[in-house]
């Protein structure tokens, strides 16, 4: 049985056909997922900036929709999953 993903910003379910981003703490393996929508991306950046700890390593993953037609999708993919990133936390 697969785990149901919920957006950490709006608490709504992230469905397989929704592109989303994930911020992973490599030490603990814990990942926070967010919808790609502008409101959720902005909150993701704010929450991530508050959560970052000195000396730890974090990875930002971008997960394309299950219907994305690109074989090797990235920013500006043919499916429109990640056309314009709204915010990035550093």
N, C-alpha and C positions, 0 to 999 in steps of 0.2 A: 504494500500500500504506500503511495507517495504522500509526502507531507504537503499540506495546504499552505501556500505562501500568502502572507498578508503584508501589505505595505505598512512600513513602520511610521509613515507620515499620516495616512488617512485611515488605516486599519481595514481597508477594503481588500478583498481577495485579489491576488494577482493570478489571472488565468493564463493558460499556456499560449494563447494568442495575443497576450499583452507583452510588449517589450518591457524590460525592467532593468534596474541597476542594483548591484549588490556591493556593499562595503564589508569586506572580510578582515577580521583580526586573525593574522596568520598564527599567532601563538595559541589562541584558544580554539580557532576554527569557527568561531561564531560569525555569522553573516547577517547583516541587516539589509532587507530588500525594499526597494521603493519603485513606484510607478514612474514612467518617463514624463508624465505631465508636468507642466511648469510649476505648479504649486508643490507637488511632491518632490521635484528635483531641488527646489529652493530649500525646502525643509530638510532634505537629505544632506545638503551642504552645511546647513546650520548645525544639525545634530551631529554630523561627523566631526566638524571642527570642535565642538564641545567635548566629544568623546575621545579624541585622539590623545594618546599618552606618549610622553617623550621616551624614545628608545624602542618603541614597538613598531612593527611593520604591518601596514594595512594594504590591501589590494582592492582596487575598484574594478568590478566586473560589469560588463554590459551584456545582457542576455537579449538576444533578438527574439522576435515572435516566432512561434512554431510554423507560421505560414510564410516566413521571409524567403524570397526566391533566390537570394544570393548564396553561392556555394561557400564563399569566404567573406561573410559580412563584416563590415566595419562602420565607421561614421560615414554618413552619406550613402547608405546601402539602398539597393533598388526597392526594398520593401518599405522604406521610409521609417524604419524603427528609431534611428538615431540621427536625424538630420541636423539638428542644432542643439548641442549641449547647452543647458541653461546655466549651470554652475559647477564649479569644481572646488573641492576643499583641499587645502594643502597644509 
